[in-house]
Every structure is written in structure tokens, then in C-alpha cells.
Amino acid sequence: QVQLVESGGGLVQAGGSLRLSCAASESIFSFDAMGWYRQAPGKQREVAASITRSGITGYASDLKGRVTISRDDAQNAVYLQMNSLKLEDTAVYYCTAWRGGGNYWGQGTQVTVAS
């Protein structure tokens, strides 16, 4: 059973930064890609960022330029560095791992951006 454990969420002022971490219970190299989704109150879960096994990254248009996804295969971890946070970035952020057409999910970490 794959386990993904997120950490690093919290309360931050608008304009501030947070770094989210996702620790996997097995080698992340075994996954086709890793990523982060987010779900704001009353909204659908949406992809925030992704990174493939080869390191190709992708970002949601409203996050591009403000966030960076990275991976550490040796640590079996994926990170999401978020800068210049806005009120609308408030959401639960979920780590996900894709493999063979399906994906695994973490339990989520809350990010709250305050004015």
C-alpha cells in the first residue's frame, strides 16, 4: 500500500512563502509522475503542479512563476515551494503519485493565506 504523507502547510500572510513536502513510502522513481493538487472550499480539486520521472514540470496557469515543484529521488520526496502567496491560494493541498493510469493520494495539508 503506497503512502504519501504531506507536511509543511499552515497559516501564512499574503505575500509570504511556504514549502510543502510529500514523503512517499516507496521509491518515487517507480511512479510515472508526482504532483500536487489543491482543493479550495466549495471548489473541485484541481492540479497545481506536476513533475515526471524525468523531471519535466507543469504548473497551473495561476501558479506559474510563483511555485516550484521539485523531487528528491534519494529521499523519496516531492516538494512544492510556494512564494508570493495570495488569499485565493487557500486550500487543502494533496500530494499525488501517478502509476499505470491510476494515482495515489495523500491525506492533504491545509494552507491558509491571511490578509
Secondary structure as the mmCIF struct_conf table of DSSP 4:
data_model
#
loop_
_struct_conf.conf_type_id
_struct_conf.id
_struct_conf.beg_label_comp_id
_struct_conf.beg_label_asym_id
_struct_conf.beg_label_seq_id
_struct_conf.end_label_comp_id
_struct_conf.end_label_asym_id
_struct_conf.end_label_seq_id
STRN STRN1 LEU A 4 SER A 7
STRN STRN2 GLY A 10 GLN A 13
TURN_TY1_P TURN_TY1_P1 ALA A 14 GLY A 15
STRN STRN3 LEU A 18 ALA A 24
BEND BEND1 SER A 25 GLU A 26
HELX_RH_3T_P HELX_RH_3T_P1 ILE A 28 SER A 30
BEND BEND2 PHE A 31 ASP A 32
STRN STRN4 ALA A 33 GLN A 39
TURN_TY1_P TURN_TY1_P2 PRO A 41 GLY A 42
BEND BEND3 LYS A 43 LYS A 43
STRN STRN5 GLU A 46 THR A 52
TURN_TY1_P TURN_TY1_P3 ARG A 53 SER A 54
STRN STRN6 THR A 57 TYR A 59
TURN_TY1_P TURN_TY1_P4 SER A 61 ARG A 66
STRN STRN7 VAL A 67 ASP A 72
TURN_TY1_P TURN_TY1_P5 ASP A 73 ASN A 76
STRN STRN8 ALA A 77 MET A 82
BEND BEND4 SER A 84 SER A 84
HELX_RH_3T_P HELX_RH_3T_P2 LEU A 87 ASP A 89
STRN STRN9 ALA A 91 ARG A 99
TURN_TY1_P TURN_TY1_P6 GLY A 100 GLY A 101
STRN STRN10 GLY A 102 TRP A 105
STRN STRN11 THR A 109 ALA A 114
#
